Amino acid sequence: MDWESQLTPDTSGGLSLANGGSIIVEFVNNVLIADGTSKPDLVFFEGGAVVEQVTIEISQDGENWVEVGTTTGSISQIDIDIHIPEINADDHWSLARITDVKDQGSNTSHLPRRRI
């Protein structure tokens, strides 16, 4: 993935997703599992001044992705169980793709898009 074309450097040391941009993150010392409960598995914190939505997908192999939700506020929680029809205790996901929902707010704003 050419992340430089997808992300905009942020003066705070973070990264901002461009309009419709995405980033894939990998969990290297833990994994996501469908635990059969309604408790959140992922929590997202909006760092920018303008709250914008992102779509969250998870993958086991980087090729097949399952959409598990869209963030809706400055703090959003995602439960992956409701998006996986058959829960298998051996299944785990180590990749998450975070994609900015296109055309939110003003594209001419001086404020960055979703900050990571």
N, C-alpha and C positions, 0 to 999 in steps of 0.2 A: 504494500500500500504506500502511495506517495503522500505521507502525512503532511508534508510541507505545503502542498496545494490545498489541503483540506482544513488546515488549522491556521489561526492567526496568533502570533506571539502577543502576550498580554504584558503590560508594563509591571504587573504585580509578581511576575515570575511564573504565572500559570499559562494556560492555553485557552483560547476562545474558539469555539466551533464557528465556522462561517455559515452563511445561510444555506441550510441543507447539508452542511458538512458532518463528518462522522469520525469517530476514533474507535479503534478496537483495543480493549485492555485485556490482559491475561493475568489470571490468578495463578501464581507460581508456588505458593506454599499453602494454599487451601483451594477448595472448589465449592461450587454451588451444588446443592442437592435439593430435590423435591422431598421435603420431610413429611408430607401428608397433613400439615397443619395450615392454618390461615395466618400464621405469623409471617412478618415481612422477611424476605431473604436478601433484599438489596435496599439501601437507603441512599437517596440523592439529596444533596444540598445545593441550592442555587446560590452562586457567589456574586452574581451581577446585580446591578441596580434595577434591571427590568427582568421580571420572571418570565421565562420562555419555556416551552415544552420541548422535550426530547423523547424519542422513541427508543426503547431498550429491547435488544435481542440478545439471546444467548446461544452458544454453539459448543459442541464437543470437538469438532474437527476443523472449524474455520470455513467450511463450505456450506453446511446445512444450518440455517438459523431459525430460531423460534422466537417470535415476537412475544414479549412477556409484559408489555405495558408501555404507557406514556406518562411522563411526569406531569403534574398538574399544579404544582405550587413551589414555594421556596424550599420546602422539605417534602419529599415524596418517598413513599414506601411501596415496594413491589413484592408481591408474593408470587413466586414462579409456579406454584402448585396448580393454580386455577387455569394455567395456560398449557399444561401438559396432560393430555387425556389419560394416559396410562402411566402411573407412577411405578417405576422400577427402582428398588432399593439400590441397585448397582449403578444406576445412571448418575453421572456427574457432568458438570459444565465448567470449563476453565476459561472460557472466552465470553466477553460481553462487548457488544457493539452499541455505542451511544450515538444517535443521529439527531441533529437539530431538525425540528419540524420547520419546513420552508415557509417563507413569507409571513413571519410574525413581526409585528411592529413595523417601525420605519427602517428601510434599508439605508437611509441616509443619516441615521443616527450616529453620533460620535461614540455611543456606548457600545461595548463589545457584545457579541452574541453569547450564547451559553458559555460560561467560564468553567474550565476543568482544572 
